[in-house]
Amino acid sequence: MSTATAAFAPFRHSAVPTPIADIGAIARQDGDRDAHFWEALRAQYSVSGGLAYLDNAAYSPPPNLILETQERWQHQLSANPANPMRLGELEPVRANIADAIGGSEEEITLTRSTTEGFSLLLYGFDWHAGDEILFDGGDHPSIRAILEILQRRYGVRAIDAGLGDDVPGDDAIVARYTNKLTAHTRLVLLSHVNGWTGRRMPVRRIADAAHASGALVALDASQSFGALHLSVGDLSVDFVAAPGHKWAAAGHGGGFAYFRHATQAIVWPTVGGGYDPKSTSPFDQSARRLDRNAGQKNIPFLLGFDAAVEWHKAVGQHAIERRILDLSAYLRAALAVLPTVRILGDLEQPPTSPLTLFSVEGHSAQEVRDILHVRENVHLGLIGEGADARLRVSPHIHNSFNDIDRVAWALARIAAA
């Protein structure tokens, strides 16, 4: 079957698979991650009503095993209220996250979200008037909002790399960043996958240029952690923040920030108190100091986040990345034959990003999204507002090729109406 017609094949049906009982059962399954494996994994998700949910870049539903972990810990906290902080249980969470990204547990701060992680970095950074932060207009709005405050409060200058709506090649992206680097650039902000364009950024090349210029590099991994393989060493970044509720599929309330050892010396705690810079305590001389006195943590969700990391390790992060990119390639082949659909950027084959953004001629993005949700029981993402809004498809491992077929058929019907 050609890729041009693949998405218009009849919906595939299979027998109800045997549910996976525990995370260990995944690891014990040898061989390739084939269609039967992914069907068995889908049985662990409880998206209801036959909904084809394809907005995992905004929120990815946790598998039942993760939900059960969170619920079990909530009951345990209620049963044993004499030990509410659970530091002994939380410390292995740091180690597990660090192992997943190639860092160390001394470099991990436990957070509630990406925004909290970037807040700890940007508000705690040792800024001086005239310092420059290089960013892109496609970076997350919550991060750009922090930059506005830093400009007013410290006289920091936020410099836009100028990617805008373009989706240029890697060489052009690197050039736009490097051309804006100056002797005053203290920090370069990067989105591993740009949420506005869907472009997977050439992080290592930009990071090498930034370091050569004397700047540090902070990475927003909201659209990559849990979807793509992520190594802080391979990417050569100084900071990473990611949430639990997106591709990690760990639900709301958990996240992490990675602070490379050398970066920690110039970042002050901004929440709570009690930090002694002369102390030799591992809590004071590690990234732990940035969350140590931040009050009560969401124990069930952080431990659920830990279980989600174990889930990804058991499935295999490389296998997850291949599955997501296979679904994305299938989607783009289906959209490419629809004359009224305009995919943002080039049709990379195979694609390197888990996000596909597009528009439909003659229809607003909001209108198309509403039609698909109400009439077709298909839920897509929406980026931007009004005439500038775009549709976004972001499949995860709970999705199937049938889900992609439903998107393509629905868009074909809209075009024919």
Residue pairs with C-beta under 8 A, 6 or more apart in sequence:
1 9
3 329
3 330
3 333
4 333
4 336
4 337
5 337
6 330
6 333
6 334
7 330
7 331
7 333
7 334
7 335
7 337
7 404
7 405
7 408
8 334
8 405
8 408
8 409
8 412
9 405
11 402
11 405
11 406
12 400
12 401
12 402
14 35
14 39
16 43
17 36
17 39
17 40
17 42
17 43
18 40
18 43
19 40
19 43
19 44
20 26
20 40
20 41
20 43
20 44
20 65
22 65
23 65
23 307
23 310
23 311
23 314
24 314
26 41
26 311
26 314
26 315
27 314
29 37
33 315
33 316
33 319
33 322
33 323
38 323
38 397
38 400
39 400
41 63
41 315
41 397
41 398
42 397
42 398
42 400
44 63
44 64
44 65
44 398
45 61
45 63
45 64
45 398
46 61
46 64
47 53
47 61
47 398
49 377
50 377
51 377
51 378
51 379
52 376
52 377
52 378
52 379
52 399
52 402
52 403
52 406
52 407
53 61
53 379
53 398
53 399
53 403
54 378
54 379
54 380
54 381
54 393
54 394
54 395
54 399
54 403
54 407
55 379
55 380
55 381
55 392
55 394
56 227
56 246
56 247
56 249
56 354
56 394
56 395
56 396
56 399
57 195
57 223
57 246
57 247
57 354
57 355
57 381
57 392
57 394
58 246
58 381
58 394
59 245
59 246
60 226
60 245
60 246
60 247
60 248
60 249
60 396
60 398
61 249
61 398
62 70
62 249
62 250
62 251
62 304
62 308
63 249
63 311
63 398
65 307
65 311
66 249
66 250
66 251
66 304
66 307
66 308
66 311
67 251
67 304
69 300
69 303
69 304
69 307
70 251
70 300
70 301
70 303
70 304
71 300
73 299
73 300
73 303
73 304
74 300
77 84
77 86
77 299
77 300
84 296
84 299
85 296
85 297
86 299
86 303
89 299
89 303
90 110
90 297
90 299
90 302
90 303
91 105
92 306
93 110
93 302
93 303
93 305
93 306
94 105
94 108
94 110
94 256
94 288
95 105
95 108
96 306
96 309
96 310
97 103
97 108
97 256
97 305
97 306
97 309
98 104
98 105
98 107
98 108
98 258
100 230
100 309
100 312
100 313
100 317
101 225
101 230
101 231
101 232
101 240
101 258
102 231
102 232
102 233
102 234
103 232
103 258
103 260
104 261
105 286
106 261
106 282
106 285
106 286
106 287
106 288
107 258
107 259
107 260
107 261
107 264
107 286
107 287
108 256
108 257
108 258
108 259
108 287
108 288
109 117
109 120
109 256
109 257
109 258
109 259
109 287
109 288
109 290
109 291
110 254
110 255
110 256
110 291
110 297
110 302
111 117
111 120
111 241
111 254
111 255
111 256
111 257
111 291
112 253
112 254
112 255
112 298
113 243
113 245
113 255
114 140
114 142
114 220
114 221
114 222
114 241
114 242
114 243
114 255
115 140
115 142
115 143
116 241
116 255
116 257
117 241
117 242
117 255
117 256
117 257
118 142
118 143
118 146
118 218
118 220
118 241
118 257
119 146
119 270
120 257
120 267
120 269
120 270
120 271
120 290
120 291
121 218
121 239
121 241
121 257
121 259
121 267
122 143
122 146
122 147
122 150
123 146
123 150
123 270
124 267
124 268
124 269
124 270
124 290
125 186
125 187
125 266
125 267
126 266
126 267
126 268
127 150
127 154
127 156
127 186
128 154
128 155
129 154
129 155
129 156
130 155
130 156
130 157
130 184
131 154
131 156
131 157
131 184
131 186
131 187
132 156
132 157
132 158
132 159
132 182
132 184
132 185
132 186
133 147
133 150
133 156
133 157
133 158
133 159
133 185
133 186
133 187
133 188
133 189
134 159
134 161
134 177
134 180
134 181
134 185
134 187
134 188
134 189
134 210
134 215
135 143
135 144
135 147
135 158
135 159
135 160
135 161
135 188
135 189
136 160
136 161
136 162
136 163
136 189
136 190
136 191
136 194
137 144
137 160
137 162
137 163
137 164
137 196
138 163
138 164
138 191
138 194
138 195
138 196
138 197
139 189
139 191
139 194
139 195
139 220
140 191
140 195
140 220
140 222
143 189
143 220
144 158
147 156
147 158
148 158
150 156
150 158
151 157
151 158
157 184
159 180
159 185
161 176
161 177
161 180
162 176
162 180
163 173
163 176
163 194
163 197
165 196
165 197
166 172
166 197
167 197
167 198
167 199
167 344
167 345
167 346
168 176
170 202
170 205
173 199
173 201
173 202
173 206
174 202
174 205
174 206
174 209
177 188
177 206
177 209
177 210
178 206
178 209
181 188
181 209
181 210
181 213
181 215
182 213
183 213
183 214
185 210
185 213
185 214
185 215
186 215
186 216
187 215
187 216
187 217
187 218
188 206
188 207
188 210
188 215
188 216
188 217
188 218
189 218
189 220
190 201
190 203
190 206
190 207
190 217
190 218
190 219
190 220
190 237
191 201
191 219
191 220
191 222
191 223
192 200
192 201
192 203
192 219
192 220
192 221
192 223
192 224
192 225
192 228
192 230
192 235
193 199
193 200
193 201
193 223
193 224
193 227
193 228
193 353
193 354
193 355
194 200
194 201
194 223
195 222
195 223
195 355
195 383
196 383
196 384
197 344
197 345
197 357
198 344
198 345
198 353
198 355
198 356
198 357
198 392
199 345
199 353
200 224
200 228
200 352
200 353
203 217
203 219
203 235
203 237
204 234
204 235
204 236
206 217
207 217
207 235
207 236
207 237
208 236
210 216
210 217
211 217
211 236
216 238
216 239
216 263
217 236
217 237
217 238
217 239
218 237
218 238
218 239
218 240
218 241
219 235
219 237
219 239
219 240
219 241
220 241
221 230
221 240
221 241
221 242
222 241
222 242
222 243
222 246
223 246
223 247
223 354
223 355
224 230
224 242
224 247
224 354
225 240
225 242
225 243
225 246
225 247
225 248
226 242
226 246
226 247
226 248
226 249
226 308
226 312
226 320
227 247
227 320
227 321
227 324
227 354
227 396
228 317
228 321
228 324
228 354
229 317
229 318
229 321
230 240
232 240
232 258
232 260
237 260
238 259
238 260
238 262
238 263
239 257
239 258
239 259
239 260
239 263
240 257
240 258
241 255
241 256
241 257
241 258
242 248
242 255
242 256
243 254
243 255
244 250
244 251
244 252
244 253
244 254
244 255
244 301
244 304
244 305
244 308
245 251
245 252
245 253
245 254
247 354
247 396
248 305
248 308
248 309
248 312
249 308
249 311
249 396
249 398
250 301
250 304
250 305
250 307
250 308
250 309
251 301
251 304
251 305
252 301
253 298
253 301
253 302
254 298
254 301
254 302
254 304
254 305
255 305
256 305
257 287
257 290
258 287
259 267
259 287
259 290
264 286
264 287
264 289
267 290
268 275
269 275
269 289
269 290
269 292
269 293
270 290
271 290
271 291
271 293
271 294
271 295
272 292
272 293
272 294
272 295
273 293
274 292
274 293
275 284
275 289
275 292
275 293
276 284
277 284
279 285
282 288
283 289
283 292
284 292
291 297
312 320
315 397
320 397
323 397
324 354
324 395
324 396
324 397
325 350
325 351
325 352
325 354
326 350
327 395
327 399
327 401
327 404
328 351
328 353
328 354
328 355
328 356
328 393
328 395
329 349
329 350
329 351
330 401
330 404
331 356
331 393
331 395
331 404
331 407
331 408
332 343
332 347
332 349
332 351
332 356
334 404
334 405
334 407
334 408
335 341
335 343
335 356
335 358
335 408
335 411
336 343
336 347
338 408
338 411
338 412
338 415
339 415
340 360
340 361
340 362
340 414
340 415
341 358
341 359
341 360
341 361
341 411
341 415
342 358
342 359
342 360
342 361
343 356
343 357
343 358
344 357
344 358
344 359
344 390
345 357
354 394
354 395
355 392
355 393
355 394
356 392
356 393
356 394
357 383
357 390
357 391
357 392
358 390
358 391
358 393
359 365
359 390
359 391
360 368
360 391
360 411
360 414
360 415
363 414
364 386
364 387
364 389
365 382
365 384
365 389
365 390
365 391
366 382
366 389
368 380
368 391
368 411
368 414
369 380
369 382
369 391
371 410
371 414
372 378
372 379
372 380
372 407
372 410
372 411
373 379
373 380
375 410
376 406
376 410
378 403
378 406
378 407
378 410
380 391
380 392
380 393
380 407
381 391
381 392
381 393
381 394
382 389
382 390
382 391
382 392
383 389
383 390
383 391
383 392
384 390
393 407
395 403
395 404
